[in-house]
Amino acid sequence: MFYKHWKKIALTLTALFWAACEDSTSAEECLYGPPSYYGLPESSDASEDGSSSSEATGSETSSSSSETTKPESSSSMDKLSSSEITCVPLDSNFTYFGEDYSADIKKMWKEEAAKHDAVDKIDSVKETLAETPMCLEHLRMELDQFVALYGAPTIIRNAVEKCTDGSIRPSEEYAKFLKMKEEWEANKPALEEELKKVYEDKMKEIEARINKCLNDDL
C-alpha cells in the first residue's frame, strides 16, 4: 500500500521542506546546511592575526622601553668618563715680574720718570748760568739717584698640563695668574689716566723747587 502512495508522500515532504526554507536568508542554507557563523569556531587565520598583532605590540613595547633607557645609560657613561679624566704636568715654565702688575709700582715708575726728566731740565738751566747755585746742585744729585724698582721674577713651574682627553690646560697656579692678568688689562685704561696725573704732579713739585733755588740765589 505504501508503494502505491509513495509519490504523494514525496510531494508532501517536498512541500513541507520548501515551506520551512521561506524564512531563510538564502537557498544555500536549505541545500547545504547553516553557515559557519552559526555557533561554529572561527577560522585559524583570525587567531593567527590576533596572535601576530599581540606579538608585534609586545615587540614595540619592548623596543620602546629599551630605547627609553639608552639615554640614561649614555649619560651615566659620560659622567663616568668625565670623572676619569686625569692630567699630567708638562715640563713648561712661565716667568713674570709681579711689579708689572702692581699699580703702586707703576706710580713709583712715573715719579722716577719725572725725576729723570727734571735732571735733564736742570742741566739745561745750568748752561744758562754763570754759576750754579748749590741748592740746584744738591737737587740734581737727589733726583739723579738710581732706584731699583724690579725684584726677583716669579717662576711658575709646570705651567700647563696635558689631560687624557687630549686637552692642554693651565695649572692651578698659572690659571690664577691668567685671571689676575685679565683683570689688570680690564682696569688698565683707568690706571693710565691716574699715572699721567702722578707724573704731572711730580714734575710740578720739582719745578717749584728749581725755581726756588734760582730765586734764592738772586
Secondary structure, DSSP 8 states (H G I E B T S, - for coil): -TTTTHHHHHHHHHHHHHHHTTTSS-HHHHHH-S-TTTT----HHHHHHHHHHHHHHHHHHHHHHHHHHHHHHHHHHHHHHHHT--EEE-S--EEE-GGGG-HHHHHHHHHHHHHHHHHHHHHHHHTT-SS--HHHHHHHHHHT---------EEESS-EEEETTS-EEE-HHHHHHHHHHHHHHHHHHHHHHHHHHHHHHHHHHHHHHHHHHHHHT-
